Amino acid sequence: MFLSFLLINIIVAVSYRFITLTGEWSLGHVVMMGVGGYASALLAKKLGLSVWLAMPLGGLATAALAFLLAFPLFRMKGFYFLIGSFAAGEAIRRTWNHFRDPFGGPGGLVYIPSPELELPGVGLIDFGDPRIYYFLTLAVVLVSIVVFYRLEKSRIGLTLHAIHWQDSLAESVGINIWRYKTLAFCVASFFVGLAGALLGHHITVVNPPQFSLAIMLYVLVWVIVGGTRTIAGPIVG
């Protein structure tokens, strides 16, 4: 179980680094992780969707919320963006804490179903077993790292670096800064939402304290200590 937590945190750290490529630092990234966890849990538990469908939909729901938040947040820069992201995250977290229906209030959602897979000739594979869940998490982590690596080495990644170092110059040559910052924010939010879904279906519970500012500070430490120059930095951190 510890190794699965470690792998989930790698997704959180690597996706957070992708936001920092634009030069912005968020205090709401862990809350976005919670959005994915809650969305996937609600879809699987309340609506009866397959866990295999609920988890990516949880990531998409997180990306959709990130797109909406991008309109007010990216009107700010630097310290103001940091505070704005914190305010948005706390508003979301307090919503979970306040409403017992459908979010379960302070206690959150419990008895979230774990994924199962039936293969011909093998039988039913229960991912409720931590040893089996580890390999599922490992596969998602590897795919996530490859996607972020390819994005950073693409034209999109080069543009994000340009915005980071010289946003005024980038804008002067026709780069839509808001569009690229929003893209980075949504992509990072999708993967951290997926990490939240993996966490929720692993420990079968999601609640507001799991996504508090204290947990966000851990993520900041991982990324700052490891450095943001390479993808390996936050992983080592």
Backbone bond lengths (Angstrom), bond angles and torsions (degrees), N, CA, C in turn:
res aa  C-N    CA-C-N  psi(-1)  N-CA   C-N-CA  omega(-1)  CA-C   N-CA-C  phi
1 M - - - 1.467 - - 1.536 110.38 -
2 F 1.342 116.84 -39.02 1.460 120.61 179.65 1.527 111.07 -59.90
3 L 1.331 117.12 -41.72 1.461 120.58 -179.39 1.530 111.38 -65.47
4 S 1.327 116.60 -35.23 1.466 119.99 177.27 1.526 110.39 -65.10
5 F 1.342 116.64 -42.35 1.463 120.44 176.83 1.524 110.50 -60.57
6 L 1.334 116.02 -41.53 1.456 120.88 179.66 1.527 110.55 -60.82
7 L 1.317 116.66 -44.41 1.464 120.73 -179.55 1.525 111.72 -66.20
8 I 1.329 116.57 -40.12 1.472 120.16 177.76 1.520 110.03 -62.61
9 N 1.336 116.40 -40.49 1.466 119.78 178.69 1.524 111.95 -66.82
10 I 1.327 117.38 -28.38 1.463 120.58 175.75 1.529 109.78 -63.78
11 I 1.331 117.15 -42.31 1.470 120.15 176.99 1.525 110.17 -60.84
12 V 1.334 116.25 -42.77 1.465 120.95 -179.85 1.531 110.37 -60.72
13 A 1.335 116.70 -47.69 1.465 121.14 -176.50 1.531 111.72 -67.45
14 V 1.323 116.51 -44.16 1.473 120.10 -177.89 1.531 110.68 -67.37
15 S 1.323 116.86 -39.89 1.465 119.54 179.05 1.534 110.50 -68.28
16 Y 1.336 116.93 -35.02 1.463 119.70 177.68 1.532 110.72 -64.94
17 R 1.324 115.56 -39.64 1.469 119.46 177.99 1.525 110.51 -59.06
18 F 1.325 117.99 -34.33 1.462 120.72 -178.30 1.529 110.80 -63.37
19 I 1.334 116.69 -34.04 1.466 119.79 175.95 1.521 110.09 -67.24
20 T 1.343 116.41 -40.44 1.468 120.17 -176.91 1.526 112.45 -66.57
21 L 1.331 118.08 -16.31 1.465 120.14 177.11 1.520 111.41 -61.42
22 T 1.336 116.77 -24.53 1.460 120.81 179.19 1.528 111.37 -84.63
23 G 1.329 116.54 -6.21 1.455 120.32 -177.97 1.514 113.95 93.80
24 E 1.339 117.00 0.03 1.462 121.09 -179.70 1.527 110.48 -104.60
25 W 1.340 115.65 147.08 1.461 122.91 177.76 1.524 107.90 -122.58
26 S 1.321 115.67 129.57 1.459 121.36 -175.03 1.526 111.29 -108.38
27 L 1.325 115.70 147.73 1.468 120.84 172.47 1.530 110.75 -108.71
28 G 1.322 116.24 12.99 1.459 119.73 -178.71 1.512 113.73 -114.94
29 H 1.338 117.10 9.90 1.464 119.91 -173.44 1.529 112.03 -65.60
30 V 1.325 117.09 -40.47 1.466 120.26 179.96 1.521 110.71 -67.96
31 V 1.333 117.21 -33.92 1.464 120.01 176.01 1.527 110.17 -64.83
32 M 1.339 117.19 -37.67 1.463 119.86 176.37 1.527 110.47 -63.94
33 M 1.322 116.18 -32.71 1.456 120.15 173.12 1.531 109.89 -60.42
34 G 1.334 115.33 -42.47 1.458 119.92 177.15 1.509 113.34 -63.49
35 V 1.335 116.70 -34.95 1.468 120.50 177.64 1.524 109.98 -59.05
36 G 1.341 116.33 -44.07 1.465 119.91 177.75 1.517 111.89 -64.89
37 G 1.337 116.02 -40.71 1.460 120.12 179.29 1.516 112.13 -63.80
38 Y 1.330 116.24 -46.99 1.469 120.28 179.64 1.522 111.38 -66.03
39 A 1.331 116.85 -43.34 1.466 119.98 -178.15 1.521 111.08 -62.00
40 S 1.327 116.65 -46.11 1.459 120.44 -179.73 1.527 110.97 -65.45
41 A 1.341 116.44 -40.57 1.467 120.37 179.86 1.528 111.02 -64.25
42 L 1.329 116.47 -42.98 1.467 119.79 179.84 1.523 111.33 -65.19
43 L 1.322 116.52 -41.36 1.462 119.98 -179.56 1.526 111.47 -65.05
44 A 1.337 116.26 -39.98 1.463 119.80 -177.51 1.523 112.28 -78.93
45 K 1.338 116.44 -40.57 1.470 120.23 -174.29 1.517 113.01 -86.71
46 K 1.321 116.89 -46.78 1.462 120.89 -174.90 1.528 112.49 -82.98
47 L 1.355 115.83 -40.10 1.464 119.46 -176.08 1.520 113.04 -99.29
48 G 1.328 117.49 -9.36 1.453 121.10 176.55 1.512 115.38 74.75
49 L 1.340 117.62 19.98 1.463 120.02 177.69 1.522 110.32 -71.34
50 S 1.314 115.52 154.84 1.454 120.78 174.25 1.525 109.26 -60.45
51 V 1.329 116.39 140.06 1.457 121.00 179.11 1.523 110.31 -60.02
52 W 1.334 116.62 -34.93 1.467 121.22 -179.29 1.525 111.07 -64.82
53 L 1.320 117.08 -27.66 1.463 121.43 176.68 1.530 110.48 -89.10
54 A 1.322 116.20 -36.42 1.469 120.87 -176.43 1.532 111.79 -64.73
55 M 1.332 118.35 -37.99 1.461 120.62 -175.97 1.531 112.78 -64.69
56 P 1.342 119.64 -51.49 1.480 117.73 176.73 1.523 112.85 -65.55
57 L 1.347 117.24 -31.67 1.463 119.56 176.58 1.527 110.90 -66.63
58 G 1.336 115.87 -33.13 1.463 120.06 174.83 1.519 110.47 -62.09
59 G 1.339 116.43 -41.45 1.457 120.57 176.45 1.516 111.86 -63.99
60 L 1.332 116.61 -41.54 1.468 120.64 179.40 1.523 111.47 -66.55
61 A 1.340 116.51 -37.91 1.467 120.09 177.04 1.528 110.59 -62.67
62 T 1.322 116.28 -38.41 1.460 120.58 177.88 1.521 110.93 -65.98
63 A 1.328 116.85 -42.44 1.466 121.13 178.09 1.526 110.73 -63.26
64 A 1.337 116.76 -38.99 1.471 120.49 179.40 1.527 110.63 -64.96
65 L 1.336 117.08 -41.20 1.461 120.24 177.67 1.528 110.31 -66.20
66 A 1.331 116.58 -38.90 1.462 120.59 177.74 1.525 110.61 -60.79
67 F 1.316 117.33 -39.06 1.467 121.20 178.75 1.527 110.61 -62.17
68 L 1.338 116.57 -41.28 1.462 120.03 179.05 1.529 111.15 -67.86
69 L 1.333 116.27 -40.22 1.463 120.26 -179.90 1.525 112.04 -69.40
70 A 1.326 116.06 -23.93 1.470 119.80 -178.03 1.522 111.99 -62.59
71 F 1.332 117.58 -29.78 1.470 120.03 -177.80 1.526 111.91 -62.10
72 P 1.349 119.33 -49.11 1.475 117.15 176.76 1.530 113.30 -80.94
73 L 1.347 117.33 -36.49 1.461 119.27 -171.66 1.522 112.79 -68.31
74 F 1.323 117.69 -40.67 1.468 119.47 -176.01 1.526 113.21 -84.34
75 R 1.338 115.22 11.45 1.453 119.00 164.33 1.519 109.99 -82.70
76 M 1.355 114.60 -8.34 1.464 121.26 -179.74 1.525 109.71 -113.71
77 K 1.330 115.54 160.49 1.457 121.02 178.83 1.523 109.31 -137.42
78 G 1.358 114.91 156.61 1.454 120.55 172.29 1.513 113.75 59.17
79 F 1.327 115.96 -128.51 1.463 121.87 -177.05 1.522 111.67 -59.68
80 Y 1.331 116.82 -37.20 1.464 120.34 -178.15 1.529 111.13 -67.40
81 F 1.340 116.34 -36.85 1.460 119.72 175.44 1.529 109.83 -64.75
82 L 1.326 116.80 -40.89 1.461 121.81 179.27 1.526 110.51 -57.97
83 I 1.318 116.65 -49.02 1.465 121.04 -179.34 1.528 110.95 -68.54
84 G 1.324 116.59 -38.76 1.459 119.83 178.93 1.520 112.21 -63.28
85 S 1.332 116.46 -41.41 1.468 120.34 178.43 1.530 111.16 -65.58
86 F 1.338 116.07 -36.24 1.468 120.05 176.90 1.525 110.57 -64.74
87 A 1.332 116.70 -44.66 1.467 120.85 179.96 1.530 111.34 -62.22
88 A 1.336 116.24 -43.80 1.465 120.23 179.24 1.525 110.81 -63.15
89 G 1.344 116.22 -42.18 1.456 120.52 179.72 1.513 112.47 -64.16
90 E 1.328 116.47 -42.89 1.464 119.69 179.59 1.522 111.45 -66.31
91 A 1.330 117.12 -35.60 1.464 120.22 177.19 1.520 110.73 -62.29
92 I 1.324 116.29 -42.13 1.468 120.74 178.53 1.525 110.44 -66.08
93 R 1.331 116.65 -45.02 1.468 121.12 -177.21 1.527 111.30 -65.06
94 R 1.314 116.57 -38.37 1.467 119.50 178.88 1.529 111.59 -70.74
95 T 1.316 116.59 -27.66 1.468 119.98 174.19 1.526 109.93 -63.99
96 W 1.325 117.38 -44.96 1.466 120.36 176.28 1.519 110.64 -60.02
97 N 1.322 115.76 -41.62 1.457 121.31 -175.28 1.531 111.48 -69.35
98 H 1.326 116.68 -31.62 1.468 120.83 -173.78 1.524 112.94 -83.26
99 F 1.327 116.61 -40.18 1.466 120.04 -172.75 1.531 111.43 -95.65
100 R 1.326 115.46 114.52 1.468 119.42 176.77 1.525 111.15 -74.16
101 D 1.311 115.88 -28.08 1.459 120.30 177.52 1.529 107.65 -119.82
102 P 1.308 118.75 113.22 1.476 127.46 13.97 1.526 114.91 -104.04
103 F 1.370 118.17 2.94 1.466 120.00 -167.99 1.528 114.25 -87.51
104 G 1.319 117.83 -8.77 1.466 120.10 176.95 1.505 114.88 85.24
105 G 1.342 117.97 4.07 1.455 120.71 177.75 1.516 113.02 64.61
106 P 1.349 117.30 -151.46 1.476 121.10 -177.82 1.523 113.45 -60.27
107 G 1.325 116.21 -30.31 1.467 119.68 -179.46 1.513 113.91 -78.22
108 G 1.332 116.41 -16.21 1.458 120.47 177.93 1.522 113.65 74.07
109 L 1.309 115.30 -160.76 1.468 122.41 179.59 1.525 109.13 -102.86
110 V 1.321 115.85 131.99 1.464 120.73 -178.69 1.530 109.99 -121.71
111 Y 1.318 114.47 168.56 1.472 122.12 -178.96 1.532 111.68 56.44
112 I 1.312 115.24 42.64 1.463 120.39 176.31 1.529 108.31 -72.05
113 P 1.309 118.61 131.05 1.471 119.71 -176.97 1.519 113.33 -66.46
114 S 1.322 115.50 145.28 1.466 121.52 174.83 1.525 109.06 -92.49
115 P 1.319 118.17 153.16 1.467 120.04 -179.37 1.523 112.37 -70.31
116 E 1.313 114.47 148.86 1.470 121.62 175.63 1.519 107.77 -133.70
117 L 1.314 115.55 152.01 1.465 120.41 -178.78 1.526 108.61 -144.16
118 E 1.320 115.53 127.41 1.463 119.75 178.98 1.528 108.49 -108.17
119 L 1.326 115.96 121.07 1.455 122.26 -179.58 1.521 110.05 -112.57
120 P 1.339 116.84 137.84 1.465 119.80 177.54 1.523 110.94 -59.68
121 G 1.313 116.58 131.65 1.455 121.26 178.66 1.514 114.42 81.94
122 V 1.339 116.41 -11.18 1.469 120.41 179.60 1.510 111.10 -112.22
123 G 1.332 116.07 -37.16 1.458 120.24 -178.13 1.514 111.47 98.13
124 L 1.308 115.44 -162.39 1.452 121.96 -176.51 1.528 110.81 -82.05
125 I 1.333 115.86 126.23 1.465 121.67 176.01 1.524 107.57 -104.05
126 D 1.318 116.17 115.55 1.452 121.86 -178.15 1.534 109.42 -95.69
127 F 1.328 116.02 110.82 1.459 119.88 -179.74 1.526 112.07 -79.70
128 G 1.343 116.45 5.12 1.451 119.74 170.77 1.515 111.38 -68.99
129 D 1.331 116.80 -18.30 1.459 122.01 174.63 1.532 108.24 -74.23
130 P 1.348 118.10 119.47 1.477 120.54 -176.97 1.521 113.39 -55.83
131 R 1.328 117.72 -32.49 1.473 119.98 -178.86 1.526 110.91 -67.99
132 I 1.316 116.40 -37.87 1.464 120.13 178.92 1.532 110.16 -75.34
133 Y 1.334 116.23 -37.99 1.465 120.21 -179.20 1.523 111.25 -63.68
134 Y 1.321 116.12 -30.31 1.467 120.81 178.44 1.529 110.69 -57.07
135 F 1.330 117.32 -42.97 1.466 120.49 -177.49 1.530 111.24 -70.32
136 L 1.334 116.69 -33.69 1.467 119.71 174.32 1.526 110.05 -63.22
137 T 1.326 116.11 -46.46 1.463 120.90 179.82 1.523 111.25 -63.67
138 L 1.322 116.28 -40.66 1.462 120.94 178.65 1.523 110.86 -60.19
139 A 1.328 117.03 -42.40 1.466 120.74 179.69 1.531 110.89 -62.71
140 V 1.342 116.43 -43.31 1.467 120.09 179.57 1.525 110.67 -64.85
141 V 1.338 117.16 -39.94 1.461 121.38 179.36 1.527 110.57 -62.20
142 L 1.314 116.91 -46.00 1.465 120.45 -178.69 1.528 111.32 -62.70
143 V 1.330 116.26 -42.58 1.466 119.89 177.79 1.532 110.12 -63.62
144 S 1.323 116.68 -42.74 1.467 121.15 -179.65 1.522 111.20 -60.81
145 I 1.322 117.19 -46.10 1.465 121.08 -178.71 1.524 110.69 -63.13
146 V 1.334 116.60 -42.05 1.467 120.60 179.14 1.525 110.53 -62.77
147 V 1.344 116.76 -43.04 1.468 120.46 179.94 1.524 110.91 -62.61
148 F 1.331 116.64 -46.26 1.470 119.58 -179.82 1.522 111.64 -65.71
149 Y 1.324 116.33 -37.78 1.465 119.64 178.93 1.528 110.71 -64.23
150 R 1.337 116.00 -46.04 1.454 120.09 -179.06 1.534 111.43 -65.40
151 L 1.328 116.56 -38.39 1.459 120.11 178.96 1.531 111.11 -65.01
152 E 1.345 115.38 -42.56 1.459 118.54 -178.58 1.526 112.01 -66.12
153 K 1.322 116.98 -33.87 1.465 120.14 -179.34 1.526 112.43 -83.72
154 S 1.314 116.60 -6.68 1.459 120.38 179.78 1.535 110.37 -85.86
155 R 1.303 115.33 -178.63 1.470 120.60 177.55 1.525 111.05 -61.48
156 I 1.330 115.87 -33.63 1.468 120.07 178.47 1.521 110.45 -60.86
157 G 1.333 116.19 -47.05 1.456 120.64 -179.41 1.515 112.23 -62.96
158 L 1.327 116.71 -42.23 1.465 120.39 178.69 1.529 110.95 -63.30
159 T 1.326 115.86 -36.85 1.461 119.75 178.15 1.525 110.93 -67.06
160 L 1.337 116.84 -39.87 1.468 120.39 178.15 1.524 110.82 -62.06
161 H 1.335 116.48 -40.95 1.463 119.99 177.38 1.537 110.63 -63.37
162 A 1.331 115.69 -39.84 1.464 119.65 179.25 1.529 110.79 -63.22
163 I 1.329 116.31 -41.37 1.465 120.77 178.31 1.527 110.38 -63.72
164 H 1.331 115.31 -38.27 1.466 120.21 -179.72 1.520 111.24 -60.76
165 W 1.331 116.33 -48.39 1.459 119.77 -171.85 1.522 113.46 -86.81
166 Q 1.314 117.11 -35.97 1.468 119.63 -177.92 1.530 109.19 -144.50
167 D 1.319 117.06 75.34 1.460 119.03 -175.58 1.533 112.64 -66.72
168 S 1.321 117.44 -35.78 1.466 120.03 179.05 1.527 111.22 -66.44
169 L 1.340 116.05 -40.96 1.466 120.31 178.22 1.528 110.66 -66.73
170 A 1.341 115.97 -40.58 1.469 120.05 178.60 1.525 110.53 -61.85
171 E 1.323 115.99 -41.96 1.463 119.74 179.79 1.529 111.18 -67.11
172 S 1.320 116.29 -32.62 1.470 120.15 -177.98 1.521 112.54 -68.57
173 V 1.348 117.84 -21.67 1.470 120.99 179.13 1.532 111.48 -99.79
174 G 1.328 115.86 13.99 1.458 119.75 171.71 1.511 116.37 98.57
175 I 1.326 118.85 8.52 1.468 121.37 178.85 1.525 109.34 -80.34
176 N 1.310 116.05 127.65 1.465 121.32 177.24 1.530 108.14 -81.21
177 I 1.330 116.42 97.82 1.460 121.46 -173.98 1.515 111.51 -61.98
178 W 1.335 116.76 -43.83 1.477 119.86 -178.85 1.530 110.71 -60.11
179 R 1.316 116.97 -41.27 1.462 120.72 -177.77 1.523 111.50 -63.72
180 Y 1.330 116.74 -43.74 1.468 119.44 -177.73 1.529 111.45 -73.39
181 K 1.317 117.74 -36.94 1.462 119.53 176.12 1.520 110.87 -64.72
182 T 1.325 115.66 -39.74 1.464 120.06 178.08 1.519 111.04 -65.47
183 L 1.330 116.68 -40.43 1.462 120.46 177.99 1.527 110.82 -60.38
184 A 1.339 116.76 -46.78 1.461 120.57 179.23 1.521 110.93 -62.09
185 F 1.335 116.27 -41.40 1.463 121.80 -179.49 1.529 110.89 -64.12
186 C 1.323 117.05 -42.61 1.469 121.13 -178.36 1.528 111.87 -70.39
187 V 1.329 116.98 -42.20 1.469 120.25 178.68 1.519 110.52 -63.45
188 A 1.330 116.84 -46.13 1.466 120.63 178.57 1.521 110.76 -62.44
189 S 1.327 116.75 -38.81 1.464 120.89 -179.56 1.519 111.45 -68.48
190 F 1.333 117.57 -36.30 1.465 119.72 177.05 1.523 110.63 -59.39
191 F 1.329 116.47 -46.82 1.458 119.13 -176.19 1.524 112.16 -73.48
192 V 1.330 117.63 -35.52 1.465 117.51 177.20 1.532 109.97 -71.73
193 G 1.345 117.04 -31.15 1.461 119.90 173.64 1.523 111.41 -64.65
194 L 1.329 115.90 -38.79 1.461 120.87 175.69 1.527 110.33 -63.93
195 A 1.338 116.58 -38.28 1.465 120.60 176.37 1.525 110.33 -63.06
196 G 1.331 117.08 -40.38 1.460 120.69 177.14 1.515 112.32 -63.44
197 A 1.339 115.91 -38.85 1.463 120.00 176.87 1.529 110.83 -65.07
198 L 1.331 116.70 -42.24 1.462 120.56 177.03 1.528 111.00 -60.16
199 L 1.323 116.02 -41.04 1.468 120.03 179.69 1.520 110.93 -65.86
200 G 1.332 116.99 -47.25 1.455 120.86 -177.48 1.514 113.42 -61.67
201 H 1.319 116.78 -42.74 1.470 119.85 -178.87 1.531 111.40 -78.09
202 H 1.314 116.57 -12.99 1.470 120.28 177.39 1.531 111.44 -83.63
203 I 1.330 116.52 -49.48 1.465 119.99 -177.97 1.526 111.47 -96.27
204 T 1.336 117.10 -2.03 1.472 125.80 175.48 1.526 113.59 60.80
205 V 1.317 118.03 24.74 1.465 121.36 175.53 1.524 109.46 -153.68
206 V 1.340 115.83 142.16 1.464 121.59 169.56 1.525 107.31 -133.36
207 N 1.340 116.60 136.63 1.456 120.89 177.28 1.528 109.68 -149.15
208 P 1.334 118.37 161.19 1.472 121.40 -174.51 1.531 115.27 -55.75
209 P 1.348 120.52 -40.68 1.472 118.84 -178.85 1.526 114.76 -60.59
210 Q 1.331 117.70 -22.68 1.463 120.44 179.37 1.526 112.08 -66.41
211 F 1.336 116.98 -17.59 1.462 120.59 -173.22 1.533 110.75 -126.20
212 S 1.324 115.07 40.48 1.463 121.24 -176.30 1.528 111.32 -85.02
213 L 1.325 115.91 174.35 1.455 121.89 177.89 1.526 111.14 -61.78
214 A 1.324 117.00 -34.24 1.470 120.26 179.70 1.524 111.00 -59.56
215 I 1.334 117.08 -40.02 1.468 120.89 178.49 1.522 109.73 -69.97
216 M 1.337 116.32 -36.45 1.464 120.70 178.18 1.518 111.22 -62.22
217 L 1.321 117.00 -36.31 1.464 120.54 179.41 1.527 111.10 -64.86
218 Y 1.334 117.36 -34.23 1.462 120.41 174.85 1.525 110.16 -60.30
219 V 1.325 116.17 -44.06 1.464 120.33 -179.72 1.524 110.28 -61.68
220 L 1.321 116.57 -42.49 1.464 120.45 177.85 1.528 110.98 -59.68
221 V 1.330 116.07 -42.25 1.472 120.23 179.45 1.521 110.31 -63.07
222 W 1.330 117.42 -44.37 1.475 120.55 -179.73 1.527 110.28 -58.19
223 V 1.323 115.62 -46.67 1.462 120.10 -174.70 1.529 110.95 -72.11
224 I 1.324 117.16 -41.69 1.468 120.34 -178.48 1.524 110.89 -68.48
225 V 1.339 116.63 -44.17 1.469 120.18 -179.68 1.526 110.98 -66.05
226 G 1.323 116.71 -43.71 1.458 120.23 -179.80 1.514 113.08 -74.10
227 G 1.326 116.23 -28.07 1.461 120.36 -178.68 1.525 111.44 92.17
228 T 1.317 115.29 155.50 1.467 120.79 -177.83 1.526 113.64 -108.15
229 R 1.321 117.31 6.52 1.462 119.20 -178.12 1.531 112.40 -68.69
230 T 1.333 116.19 -33.40 1.472 120.04 -178.50 1.529 109.11 -131.95
231 I 1.318 115.57 163.32 1.474 120.51 176.54 1.519 110.10 -65.69
232 A 1.330 117.25 -32.87 1.468 120.49 -178.50 1.526 112.09 -66.56
233 G 1.329 117.82 -24.94 1.461 121.37 -176.84 1.511 114.04 -55.61
234 P 1.354 118.71 -58.72 1.465 119.91 179.48 1.531 113.42 -62.49
235 I 1.335 116.86 -30.39 1.466 120.09 178.94 1.531 109.92 -66.12
236 V 1.324 116.66 -45.18 1.460 121.31 177.64 1.524 110.32 -66.14
237 G 1.331 115.72 -40.98 1.465 120.16 179.75 1.498 112.19 -61.36
